């Protein structure tokens, strides 16, 4: 979400680099692809989002470290140091503890997102639903139900609610929002995930 906002505010296109498409099983090929990405970054101004960044940027001293991934990370560190473009490079992870410490010196800003508080939940929901509801339907009970969801999950709740409302020609009501929160929480917190 942050990347989309930055791209919109700068009037830049947003490009997402997906690690599953970048990392290959062939020695040296991942670094070659990474070089090609940085060549594009230099030639085309934009916001470049490296999603699931820990896939290539894990701490080099970890016991399960693979030599090839260490070389990929070293390549990334060199490419980012050499970058003189006006592009914005953003790397995201849900596992910051896995990241190599050298990365934190290479980025201008490090942003940590915590679970939103009640005020942030209310503000986020009001902003997401602003074009679809006329009255204030974000109650304290609804906010309480959304507690422990991330910003992204709350946004998805609102987007899913809007989608159902539009497709079924149904008015957005508290009950529908509560159903989407319950659905999101059951998907998010079930299955043994440590979310």
Secondary structure as the mmCIF struct_conf table of DSSP 4:
data_model
#
loop_
_struct_conf.conf_type_id
_struct_conf.id
_struct_conf.beg_label_comp_id
_struct_conf.beg_label_asym_id
_struct_conf.beg_label_seq_id
_struct_conf.end_label_comp_id
_struct_conf.end_label_asym_id
_struct_conf.end_label_seq_id
HELX_RH_AL_P HELX_RH_AL_P1 UNK A 2 UNK A 10
TURN_TY1_P TURN_TY1_P1 UNK A 11 UNK A 11
STRN STRN1 UNK A 14 UNK A 18
HELX_RH_AL_P HELX_RH_AL_P2 UNK A 19 UNK A 22
BEND BEND1 UNK A 25 UNK A 26
TURN_TY1_P TURN_TY1_P2 UNK A 27 UNK A 28
HELX_RH_AL_P HELX_RH_AL_P3 UNK A 29 UNK A 43
BEND BEND2 UNK A 44 UNK A 44
BEND BEND3 UNK A 46 UNK A 46
STRN STRN2 UNK A 47 UNK A 51
TURN_TY1_P TURN_TY1_P3 UNK A 52 UNK A 53
HELX_RH_AL_P HELX_RH_AL_P4 UNK A 54 UNK A 57
STRN STRN3 UNK A 58 UNK A 58
TURN_TY1_P TURN_TY1_P4 UNK A 60 UNK A 61
TURN_TY1_P TURN_TY1_P5 UNK A 63 UNK A 64
HELX_RH_AL_P HELX_RH_AL_P5 UNK A 67 UNK A 82
BEND BEND4 UNK A 85 UNK A 86
STRN STRN4 UNK A 88 UNK A 91
BEND BEND5 UNK A 94 UNK A 94
HELX_RH_3T_P HELX_RH_3T_P1 UNK A 96 UNK A 98
STRN STRN5 UNK A 99 UNK A 99
HELX_RH_AL_P HELX_RH_AL_P6 UNK A 101 UNK A 106
BEND BEND6 UNK A 107 UNK A 108
HELX_LH_PP_P HELX_LH_PP_P1 UNK A 114 UNK A 116
HELX_RH_AL_P HELX_RH_AL_P7 UNK A 118 UNK A 129
TURN_TY1_P TURN_TY1_P6 UNK A 130 UNK A 132
BEND BEND7 UNK A 134 UNK A 135
HELX_RH_AL_P HELX_RH_AL_P8 UNK A 140 UNK A 146
TURN_TY1_P TURN_TY1_P7 UNK A 147 UNK A 148
HELX_RH_AL_P HELX_RH_AL_P9 UNK A 151 UNK A 167
TURN_TY1_P TURN_TY1_P8 UNK A 168 UNK A 169
HELX_RH_AL_P HELX_RH_AL_P10 UNK A 174 UNK A 189
TURN_TY1_P TURN_TY1_P9 UNK A 191 UNK A 192
#
